[in-house]
Amino acid sequence: MSVRKLIANIPEEEMTPLVIQLLENIQQQSELIQLLKDEIAILKGQKPKPPIKPSNLEKETNPKDSTKKKKKRKKKKSKTKNLEIDQEVILNPENIPHGSVLIDYKDYTIQDLHVFKWNITYRRARFRTPSGDFITADMPKDITSHFGPGLVTYILNQHYGCGVTQPLIIADLKDIGIEISTGQISNILIQNKEDFHSEKNQLLSTGLKMSGYIHVDDTGARHNGTNGYCTHIGNEYFAWFESSASKSRINFLNILRGDNKDYILNEDALEYMVVQKLPQYQLNKLIQIKNRIFETNTEWDKFLMLAGITSPQHVRIATEGALVGSIISHGFNKNLAIISDDAGQFNVFLHGLCWVHAERTIHKLVGFTDEHKKILEETRKDIWELYRDLKKYRLDPDNAKKKDLETKFDELFTRKTNFATLNQALKRIHMNKSELLLVLERPDIPLHNNLSENDIREYVKKRKISGSTRSDNGKKSRDTFTSLKKTCRKLRISFRDYIYDRISKENSIPHLPDVMMARIVEAKA
């Protein structure tokens, strides 16, 4: 038994002043140790021990509290008022006295769910014609296999909508009485999903065309035993995911290029190369063939080799420029703002930065003296005060306010303190002034990238539950259905109803890109 426990077990009336002093010293040491552990955790980028309030269960009830007037509770809204009633059952009391008169009914509504197997045999009539040929009745259009649209929808929604793994889906269906194999489940999840893939791809092209800004982010996406990445693009109206082996800027530009596969050396492409400081002697080779179009990646790579552009850095800049030229030539909106967390691959076109991520460089700093802690606290307070002012500016843009905010930004992020590490962090943030203050030119854009952070959690949860993908169809289907699910949620469409609508060929739910376009137009009106 520890010394602390031995001392603590001494009855209070038997404690001497020395024992009391020892207990106080032990308590102070424990608090100091915990404080040091918290500082170490913060330095490691971890979270400190959370404050845990003592339980109120052991507190004696104060009889005076019972005399206090209780606050009137708001009347709860009926949760069943707008429910569609499928069945009414009339219940009569037992042993009704003779002469009783029915006055009304006291309704009690319940919600229930029925999940059961439903096997159908289609007896297809077959006739033999006078010529000896055979004519057989066609199957209904929504039947494409031995599993009906209801079962297919259930499997797709369980896996992609609810995150249920394949083994659990099989076990669940076996319990219900459905005879289905592991291979058949896999085929339902990833095979013959071209219509879904096409609708997902059109979400991006429509979103880029109609939106004023997009959020972007990426996360890990292991595929076939190899580390990869998943890129997210979206805003309030859609979410779009694409897995690839790289997170480079070339990969991001390829995504923005969509279905186009060409490389174009136009004015925009050459301007990009100049900004990225491609050497003049290499740039001259490209200027000589200005406005030339290369139809495929193979054709482009062959040209670079013959032109003597072989340095990896020069190849990268030239390729990025040719992709920029292709993207803009195919109608990309140059005024579309791209909001990111300062990942380098997203820093193209009109780029804005997330204030929350920018402030994290300050938040991670640890002051080792009282003076440093005070300076750090005041600086963070000033940053969030400026952030609140920018939020107000978004609601009511004004040129006078714009100049004041720019001045305030410069004064804040160029200040010199006695905390050298803080000075360096402030200087780094000031270098991103144009991207952090893009909102002054474009009040319609958000100040943070939280939307992308929230959207991409959907993919992260799926990755944690089901692990990595193995087949290309599996990877493509995960990207597609994650995109469609998040988009349905944003457009207030039931994901389950959407799946059934597409599987059953009813097509009563409009094309998601069309719904998204209508919502954006409505918001702009």
Secondary structure, DSSP 8 states (H G I E B T S, - for coil): --HHHHHHTS-GGG--HHHHHHHHHHHHHHHHHHHHHHHHHHHTT----------STTS---GGGGGS----------SSTT-----------SS--TT--------------------------EEE-TTS-EEE----TT--SSS-HHHHHHHHIIIIIT---HHHHHHHHHHHT----HHHHHHHHHSS-HHHHHHHHHHHHHHHHH-SEEEEEEEE--BTTB--EEEEEE-SS-EEEEEES--SHHHHHHHHHTT---EE-SHHHHHHHHHTT--HHHHHHHHTTTT-EE-SHHHHHHHHHHTT--SHHHHHHHHHHHHHHHHHHTT--TT-EEEESS-GGG--SEEEE-HHHHHHHHHT---SSHHHHHHHHHHHHHHHHHHHHHHHHHHS--HHHHHHHHHHHHHHHT---S-HHHHHHHHHHHTTHHHHTGGGT-TTS-S--HHHHHHHHHHHHHHHHH--B-SHHHHHHHHHHHHHHHHHHHTT--HHHHHHHHHTT---S--HHHHHHHHHHHHH-
